[in-house]
Amino acid sequence: KVEAESGKADRQSKQAQAEKMVKSAQIKVEAEVGQADRQAKQAQATEFVKNAQIKVEAESGKADRKSKQAQAEKMVKSAQIKVEAEVGQADRQGKQAQAASMVKNAQINAQAEAGKADREAKQAEAAKMTRNAQIKLDAELEQLSRLEKQIEATKMVRDARIKDEAQSGKKTRKTKQAQAAQMVKDAKIMEQAMAEQEARLEKQTRATEMVRDALRKAKALQLKLDSEPSNVVRRRQPLSKEEQESTADFYGAINDIEDRAYKILKDLGMFEDM
């Protein structure tokens, strides 16, 4: 009878120890989940600040382009006024030729200013795409880190349960086999989810590298454009509202992020035709 009482007390002590281990593991899991949630909120706040900075930079670039276009128009008007004054002061035929030359020079200067604004707009757009790709990549990495912590916490809880079941001796072999099969199934699901996550990260990393490479090419293109003759005709900037909507619809129809980034940068002249 004493041995039976002692065995019963020993089993009760082991069960209490097992319950204490499970509670400790649950507390640790809750702490890890809380920390992951705080990190996610911090990442969201950082992303919001970055988006605000990108928007401010875009607005600043737009105002700068408008200012340069206004200066170019003012130069043309000033040249025309000067031409009209010169025509009224001297021989009409000779002054008309000189006036035509001055207007042409003013148009060349205006085109050069428009070309410079166009290059700056391309660089700003490429930089914006790079920042957006980096922000998305950081978010994916943060999500992968949270997933790894959740997997580790789940594993700790399951290990604690298995140890509890081994000490109590109440679970049959059949139940343990079912649990082992479920653990294998869950592990495969987790492994598949992580593989898919890593594939998405690899794809986004390739897109980011493509954008960064395009940005380097854009700088080289700027040097090339600066060395060109000043009378090269540039594309008019900014686009009209109808052209902007048409362009947005065209690129928005491209679902793959790599294909869309490549198409935009290629149309901007940052890739040479292969």
Buried (B, 14 or more C-beta within 10 A) or exposed (E): EEEEEEEEEEBEEBBEEBEEBBEEBBEBBEEBBEEBEEBBEEBEEBBEEBEEEBEEBBEEBEEBBEEBBEEBEEBBEEBBEBBEEBBEEEEEEEBEEBBEEBBEBBBBBBBBBBBBBBBBBBBBBBBBBBBBBBBBBBBBBBBBEBBBBBBEBBBBBBEBBBBBBEBEEEBEEEEEEEBEEEBEEBBEEBEEEBEEBEEBBEBBBEBBEBBBEBBEBBEEBBEEBEEEEEEEEBEEBBEEEEEEEEEEEEEEEBEEBBEBBBBBBBEBBBBEEE
